[in-house]
Amino acid sequence: MAKIYKPKINILDTNKKISEEFLDCLRRRNISTKFQYWGKKETQNWLNVCKEPEYINWPLEIELLNTNLPEIIKLVDKNVKNLISLGIGNGEKDKMILSAFLKNRPMRYFTIDISLHMVKAGFKALSKIPVEKTAYIGDFEHLETLAPKIKKRTDSHNLISILGNTLGNLDQINTLNLIRRSMDKNDYLLFAVQILRRGKILDIGEIFNAYNTKALQELSFGAIIRCGLKRTDGIIEIEFGKNKLYSQLDTIEYFFTFKKDRTIKYLNHEINFKINERILTYYSYKYDEKNITFLLTNNGFKIVRYFFTPGHKYLLALVKLK
């Protein structure tokens, strides 16, 4: 009978620290994507997104993992025995990865996630996977100090994963630089992003159908609901087009647009919003093969292998340091 490991949970960032960061986001009218997953209700919003048929990213990524994990295992050095997951999600994808690797080698599992509720939900999916499991509740920035410590303690190398198009929901340059500083030449990074094909007419309808869903609207509004705002205070607007900061990329953006003046109070601070002001509550970068390759090579990575879905709509990439 396989050994059952009791999960370990370590709190790195306090609610006070995270709440103060949320206050800063409100003042800037730009909400960090991590606040879509922070609390119990927000966690449930994300779990609902994964179940929604219109959200095509989920089945595409599952298909990629199912098809290509055997090849990925062959490509990853035998001394890589730690999976460090940036964002546990519902745990199903990490479960697939661990189950596949366990056929080839012993493994340990570590995750860094902002949400204690998400970690608890993910650990349910991983409950029967016979590996040591450790979660760190806090920002991804902790990876830089945690990854070397994990490697030293276990005397094994790391496979860092950031799935679910999460790279496209973050400041991609800062995130890749953080991951690079957390790795050495014996480590690997596995990530997944949605792909748009250049030279073809983009199916705008397909993109909007994937993102303009009830569950994703709940997810985006859920990022700001803790400050006391109500849906009746404004409307949710979705835009798709060239990103203002990275003009080579397309971006899906969710905004909450106020239809009346509104004053909210959070952490004993008042914030005034005027009619037609907008809060950016969600964004997702969209790549093509050329610009994702440029992004990787310009930030210190080399490609081990790309894996695409049929039609090149989703990419699973295995990379190392140059």
Secondary structure, DSSP 8 states (H G I E B T S, - for coil): -------EEEE-S-HHHHHHHHHHHHHHTB--GGGGSSSHHHHHHHHHHHH-TT-THHHHHHHHHHHHHHHHHHHS-TTEEEEEEE--TTSHHHHHHHHHHHTTS--EEEEEES-HHHHHHHHHHTTTS-SEEEEEES-GGGHHHHHHHHHHHHTSEEEEEE-TTGGGGS-HHHHHHHHHHT--TT-EEEEEEEB--TTS---HHHHHHHHSSHHHHHHHHHTTGGGT--GGGEEEEEEEEE-SS-TTSEEEEEEEEESS-EEEEETTEEEEE-TT-EEEEEEEEEB-HHHHHHHHHTTTEEEEEEEE-TTS-EEEEEEEE-
